Amino acid sequence: MAVAPINKVKEVLDYAITVIPNNKIFMGIPNYGYDWTLPFERGVTKAKSIGNVEAVNLARERGAEILFDEVSQAPYFYYYDDNGLEHVVWFEDARSIYTKVTTAFNYGFPGISYWNIMKYFPQNWLVVSQLFDIYKITD
């Protein structure tokens, strides 16, 4: 499953706006992905956190086709590791970030925030800078 599937995010937001004023909500956006070993077993399978650039590089190294799930609005791919185990990697790209940022805007939220800003992800800044005027606040 995607890190933050937009269909599920909207379900949470639809509830949140019934109990919290829109102007007090900043939507969190993930800046990472997860690499899952398959088959998934609830309570047993653990995922490895992976940066978005790292995910694209891994797909390239493994010759994996990056797919896009229209329902969750998130990219993913499958690959096999050196031990022959199948993996699925869900991560973020410009399309998924654009969908999340515009969703926050459409709900009338005053802004967004990121989980784990320390992972390099240049696509993110291209999307955000095209949608918003960004100012550095020094005071």
C-alpha positions in Angstrom: 0.0 0.0 0.0 1.1 3.5 -0.7 2.7 5.5 2.1 -0.2 8.0 2.1 -2.8 6.9 -0.4 -4.8 10.0 -1.4 -8.1 8.1 -1.2 -7.5 7.2 2.4 -6.0 10.7 3.2 -9.2 12.3 1.9 -11.3 10.0 4.2 -9.3 11.3 7.2 -9.5 14.9 6.0 -13.3 14.7 5.5 -13.6 13.7 9.1 -11.0 16.1 10.4 -12.8 19.2 8.9 -15.9 18.2 10.9 -14.1 18.6 14.2 -11.2 21.0 13.5 -11.5 24.4 11.6 -9.8 24.2 8.2 -7.5 27.2 9.1 -5.9 25.1 11.9 -5.0 22.1 9.8 -1.6 21.7 8.1 -1.6 18.5 6.0 1.5 16.3 6.5 3.1 14.9 3.4 5.6 12.1 3.4 9.0 12.5 1.9 10.0 8.9 1.8 8.9 5.4 0.7 8.8 1.9 1.9 10.5 -1.2 0.5 8.4 -4.3 1.5 9.5 -7.9 1.2 6.7 -10.1 -0.2 4.6 -12.0 0.6 3.2 -9.5 3.2 2.3 -11.1 6.5 0.5 -8.9 8.9 2.5 -8.4 12.1 5.5 -10.2 10.6 6.6 -8.4 7.5 8.7 -5.3 8.1 9.4 -2.5 5.6 12.6 -0.6 5.1 12.3 3.2 4.8 13.7 4.4 1.5 14.2 7.9 0.1 12.3 8.8 -3.1 15.5 9.4 -5.1 16.9 6.1 -3.7 13.7 4.3 -4.8 14.1 5.5 -8.4 17.8 4.5 -8.4 16.9 1.1 -7.0 14.2 0.6 -9.8 16.8 1.6 -12.4 19.5 -0.8 -10.9 17.0 -3.7 -10.8 15.5 -3.0 -14.2 12.1 -2.5 -12.6 9.2 -0.7 -14.3 7.8 2.1 -12.2 4.0 1.9 -12.2 1.5 4.4 -10.9 -1.6 3.5 -8.9 -4.4 5.9 -10.0 -6.6 5.3 -6.9 -3.9 6.0 -4.3 -2.1 8.4 -6.7 1.3 6.9 -5.9 4.2 5.3 -7.7 5.5 1.8 -7.0 7.5 -1.0 -8.5 8.4 -4.7 -7.9 11.9 -6.2 -8.0 13.7 -9.3 -6.8 16.7 -9.0 -4.4 19.9 -10.9 -4.6 18.4 -13.8 -2.5 15.5 -14.2 -5.0 12.9 -12.5 -2.7 10.3 -10.3 -4.3 9.8 -6.8 -3.0 7.3 -4.0 -3.7 8.5 -0.4 -3.2 6.0 2.5 -2.7 7.3 6.0 -2.7 6.5 9.6 -3.8 7.1 11.4 -7.0 6.1 14.7 -8.6 2.7 13.4 -9.5 1.9 12.1 -6.0 3.3 15.3 -4.3 1.3 17.5 -6.7 -1.9 15.6 -5.8 -1.3 15.9 -2.1 -0.4 19.6 -2.2 -3.4 20.5 -4.3 -5.6 18.4 -2.1 -4.5 20.5 0.9 -5.1 23.7 -1.1 -8.6 22.5 -2.2 -9.5 21.8 1.4 -8.6 25.4 2.3 -5.8 24.5 4.6 -3.2 27.3 5.4 -0.3 25.1 4.5 1.5 21.7 4.4 4.3 20.1 6.4 6.7 17.3 5.5 7.7 14.2 7.3 11.4 13.8 7.0 12.7 16.9 5.2 16.3 15.6 5.3 15.9 13.2 2.4 17.0 14.8 -0.9 14.0 15.0 -3.3 14.4 17.7 -6.0 11.0 16.9 -7.7 9.3 18.0 -4.5 10.7 21.5 -4.7 9.8 21.9 -8.4 6.1 21.1 -7.6 5.9 23.3 -4.5 7.6 26.2 -6.2 5.3 26.1 -9.2 2.2 26.1 -6.9 3.2 28.6 -4.3 5.1 31.8 -3.7 7.8 30.8 -1.2 9.4 33.3 1.1 12.2 32.9 3.6 11.1 34.2 7.0 14.1 35.5 9.0 12.2 36.9 12.0 
